[in-house]
């Protein structure tokens, strides 16, 4: 199982849309077994997959009460099916904020390798694990990054692209002692057909110093409507330009990770 994490410390850049769309396309259209993990206390990707429960169990229990840390839950007990074939989910809710505090206060040696340990239980059951992270480099996100193969960093035109990429690259470098194989790949999102967007796209691919997806995801009001309807974008519109772009991103991932 390959673990792909989607994160950036800036909001409004299509982070959750990216995770939700890639999980759907890989599972529904390519027949891959996908485990979608919500690592954001807002639970947005859980909402898009109709599995958000304010009092439900999920990611918090995985990190705090998994049997690998002396708890009672197995990973499979925390996985739920979704309305879509081949896509299962570990949901999250506001209790994840408390989990971050508990892990921060926990001085045990396993406090940042708990996600990795829990994923070992299901590594043969899924082809891909797609993780939607929150905006902060908290204990949940640190746990996820320690286990991540590929970190997708969505970036849009907004004036802070350089800082966002540099900050994430620096923080990932700090974790490389625990996960030497982690890679960052930048994905331009919400691209518009204007000179500024084209210049930023060129800079990302030629001068940012980071590996980038060839595909850029265009902006469309359809994507915003899908979020309002609380469904994955490819379900809301199978033929809109953004869905087509995410199909190309998925194709790049498959070509790279299954070569």
N, C-alpha and C positions, 0 to 999 in steps of 0.2 A: 504494500500500500504506500503510495506517494502522498505526502502531506503538503498541501498548497495553502498558504496563508495569505489573506488579503488584508492589508493594513496601511494606514497613513495617519499621522497625527493631526491632519486637517480634516474638518468635516465638510460635507456637501460636495464630495468629489466622486461619488458613485461607488463607494467602497462596498456597501451591502448589495447594491445592484449587481456589481461585478461577481461577488461570491454566489449570489442566488442564481444568476444567469448561467455561470459556468457549471454549477452543480446540476442544474436542469439539463443543459445541453449535453454534458458528458453522460448523464444517466439516461435521459429519454431518447436522445438522438444518436448516441454512440454505443449505447448498451453497456456502459461501464457501471460497476457497482460503486455508488458514491455515498460516503458518510459526510453529511453537512454538519458542522459544529458551530454553534453560536457562542462566541467568546466575548460578547458585548452585553453589559448589564441592561442595555435598553431593549434587548430582545428583538431587534428589528427583523433579522432574517427568520427568526422563529415565527413572527407575525406573517411574513410573506408566504411561509409554508404552512400556515394555519395550525401551528403547534405552540403558540404562546399561552402559557398559564402562569398568572402572577404568583400562585402558590404551588406551582408544579415543581417536580424534580428534574435535574438535568446537569448542567455544567458545574454548578456549585457542589453537588454531591460527588461528581467525578473527581473533583480536586480535594474535597475535604473528607469524604467518607467512602472512598474506594477501598476495596479489600486489599489492594497492594500496599495501602498505608495503615492497615489495621481496621478499616471500616467494614461495612456489611454489603456494599453495592458492588456488583460486577459491572463492567462496561456495557454489556449487552442489556442489562436491566434498565439502563438509562437511555438507551436508543429507542426512538419512536419511528414508526413508518410515517410516510407523508402521502398526500394524495397522488403522488407521481411515482411511477415504476422506477425501480433501481436507485431511488434517493431516500435515504433514511436521515434522521436528524437527532442530535443531542441539543435540546433547546436551552435557553437561558432566560433569566428574569432579574429583577432588582436585587435578589439575594446575592448575586455575584459581587456586589459592592462589599457586603459583609465578608464574603469569602476572601476577597483581596486583603482586607484588614487582618483576617485570621492568619493567612499565609505570611503576611508581612511580619507578624508577631511571632510566628513559628520559627524556632531556631534549629529545627531538625534538618539534617543534611539533604533530605529528599524534597524540600519545599519548592524547588523549581524544576524537578524532573517527574512530577506526578502525572502530568498529561502524557508524557512519553511512555511511562510505565503502563498507564491505562490503555493506550493505543496498541500496545503489544498484544493485548488480548484479542483484538479484532483485525490484526494486520493481514491475515489471510482471507478475511471475509469481504474485503473491499479493495477496489483498484485505486481509488482516490479518496482522500479526506480533504474537504474544502473547509477552511476555517475563516469565519468573519470576525475580525477583532474589533475591540473598541478603540478609542482615540488615544488612550493613555498607555504608556509603557508600565502597566501595573503587573502584579504577580500572575494574573491569569495570562496576559499576553506573553510575559517572560516564559512561563511554562510552555506555551504553544510554540514560541520561536525556538526553544531548545530542541523541539522535535521536528521542526519544519525542514522540508527539502527545498521548496521554492517559495520565496516571499514576493508576492505581487504588490507593487507600490503604485497605486493609482495617483496620477497627477493631472491637474487641469490648469489652464491659463488663469493666473490670478495674482502673480507678482511675488509669490513666495516659493516657487518651485525649487530654486537652488537650495534654500534653507531646509525645506522639507526633505529633500533627497539626502542632503548632507547629514542632517540630524539622524535619519533612520539608518544610514550607512554606518555612522559612528556607533550607534547603539547596538547594531547587529554585530559589528566588529568586536564589541566588548563581550559578546556571547559566543564568539567563535571558539573559545577554549572548550566550551561544552558541546558545540555543534559545528564542527569544522566544515561540514558539507553544505551549510545553508547558502543559498544564492538569492540575490535580489534581482528582480527584473521590473523595470519601470513600464507602466502602461498609461499612455495619455488618454484621458477621458474627456467627454463633453467638448470635443474639438469642433470648432466652427470654421466655416470656409472664409476666413479673413486673413489678412497679412500677419496680424499678431499671432494667431494660432499656428500658422504655418512656420513662423520664425521660431516659436517655442518648440514645435515638433522637431524642427531641424536641429535646434540646440540640444534637445534631449537625446537624439539619436547620434549626433556627431561630437558633442562637446561636454556632455554631462559627466562623462567618465563611468556611466553605469550601463549595463546591458539593458536594452529596450525591446519591447515587442515591435515587430514590423507593423502590426495593425494598430491603428488609433481608433478609439471609440468616439463616434460622432455624437453630437447633442441632438436630442429630439424631445419634443413635448410629450410624445407617446411614453417615454420612459417615466416621466413624472406622473402621468396618469396611471401607469401600472402600479407605482408605489401607493398612490391614493386608493387604488382598488385592493391593495394588499395581496398581490399575486406576483409570482416571478414574471419578469418581462416577456420571456418567450411564450408564456401561457397567454398573456394579455394580447400580444401581437407577434405572431410567428414570422411576419415578413417586414417589420419596420427596419429602418436602417441600423438601429442600435443592436437589435437582435442579430442581424446579419454580421455586424462587426464582432459581436461576442462569439459567433460561430467561428470566425476566423481566428480569434484569440484561442479558442478551444482547439482548433486545428493545429496551431503553433505549439500548444502544450503537448498534444498527443504526439506530434512528430518529434518533439524534443525529448520527452520523457519515456517514449516507447521505442526509440531508435535502437 
